[in-house]
Amino acid sequence: MTDVTLAELCIFAASEAFRGNGEIVATGVGPVPRLGAGLAKLTHTPELMMTDGECYLVEQPVPLGPRNYDDRKKAGYLPFSRFFDSAVWTGRRHAMVTPTQIDRFGQINLSQLGGTHKQPKTQMLGVRGFPGNTIYHPNSFFFPSHTTRVFVEGEVDMVSGVGYNPAKRIAGGNYSGVALKKIITNLCVMDFGGTDNAVRVVSLHPGVTFQDVQAATGFPLEKGDLVETPLPDADALAIIAQLDPHNIRASVIKDNPPAQRVS
Amino acid sequence: MLDKRMTAADIVAQLSDGMTIGIGGWGPRRKPMALVRELLRSNLKDLTIVAYGGADVGMLCAAGKVKKVVFAFVSLDAIPLEPWFRKAREAGQLEVLEVDEGMFQWGLKAAAFGLPFLPTRVGLGTDLAALGGLKTVTSPYADGETLIAMPALKLDAALIHVNRSDWRGNVQVFGPDVYYDEWFAKAAAKTYVSCEELVDRMEDHYPDDAQFNLFERCFVTGVVELSGGAHPSSMPPHYGWDMKAFKAYADAAKDPGDWSAVADRFVGATEADYLNSFGGKEAVAALPLPIF
């Protein structure tokens, strides 16, 4: 298994985030989360629902990259025009996304960096659906480059998604839908199972130490019952290859390193 | 019979400085770009633009037409950050109301129903309420829940590109996803529709497709046939987006970085000139539908 890549290990870890989620829409945005959701559906959690990335529900996850427009086999329909009614505002979804920043409360930012809201130093995408996603349904995150620029000290520049920050919560609001699950990075897997939902490292990728992770993080991390993140087995690797025939996963993590870190 | 036919110039002549204008579609998809280009050829200014934004928002900002943008994102999909919008934001030249995508359609629905606001949990626990001046309301029932009051996004006018219309404004809207065009139409005092194909009486031509009448003709003020009118955005099933054109448009934001130097390329003196510069309607019709 020495030829397993770190991206494939992350895909395998991402699929675990969707395990046993039931009949909800699994949305993986970006190659690793999307392959993770597809792998989950094709292995341990076939009841997951997912779209073709456009508007149709498919029972066979669509492969990444160029293919014929009508290759997808449509089983259902979930367009943007009814996405909030059906999936988001009913809580029937688990999304795995890559924000630009995340802080110790799990607050995320996709909107802007630096400056003011009137004049940001760097304008990014905008909050998109993050505020609604985070108050209504489970969310997980994938970061291909675990650094203190992503895992920031203090709070994110613009809070685009709800976290576990008591100071941000307007009194009387219903936050029962807030459910931050897993954070998967190029170094480790974390969750929000620490004290008062603090971020906690639960598994380290082969060759990575807790100190490595802490050094790349702008806030103190808690330590779970640390294990080594498992490598995908041959069946999982075959499914990943089938869902990513153009090997787009090789471009996700810088230099496409092997799963086993060489020190 | 009611005849709502207008030219694109007639439609733009109905708009005035300072208006709030909603633009249908989503990012680089189903955008009424020919109407946006006509607006770019006009002297209109100080507009408030309400859109699930793509190059429509980017171009209008670049051209200095915009006072305020109401948005959840501005993106060209494969080019995630709309470069001209980004430039305008980073220059601090825009007022903004940034909202979540779901709050956005909720605000259109409030406007459609003539309500001052609709309540939602979305926005709680984020910076949106403080930055946007959004207020809360308390449920008057036993639960006493605190909710964000998403204000109505009332539009003076909406611009929408559809697949077919007749002279009276009976539209037919196809494609796998019609986004929130229905609610733009209903949130607006006046809705102007451009279409790929205009017929005299829908019932004489396509009666079997009547279920694709996304919004009723009482919501349509004017119609104009502008085939290829969504270019460079996608208009399924007729054509896909023109990523090459978007790429050139995005590159121009870096070099030369000055809209007045490139506006001719991306707007054109007339719509016919514009389409000809991209190979004409035939070339647009041949653009493959996007793969997601």
Interface residues (C-beta under 8 A of the other chain):
Chain A: D52 G53 E54 C55 Y56 V62 P66 R67 Y69 P79 F80 S81 F84 V88 W89 Q107 S111 Q112 G115 T116 H117 K118 Q119 P120 K121 T122 Q123 M124 L125 G126 V127 R128 G129 F130 P131 G132 T134 I135 Y136 M158 V159 S160 G161 V162 G163 N165 K168 R169 I170 A171 G172 G173 N174 Y175 G177 V178
Chain B: W26 G53 F71 A72 F73 V74 S75 P80 L81 F85 R86 R89 E90 A91 G92 E95 V96 E98 V99 D100 E101 G102 M103 Q105 W106 R121 V122 G123 L124 G125 T126 D127 L128 A129 L131 T136 T138 G144 E145 T146 L147 P176 D177 V178 Y179 Y180 E182 P288 L289 P290 I291 F292
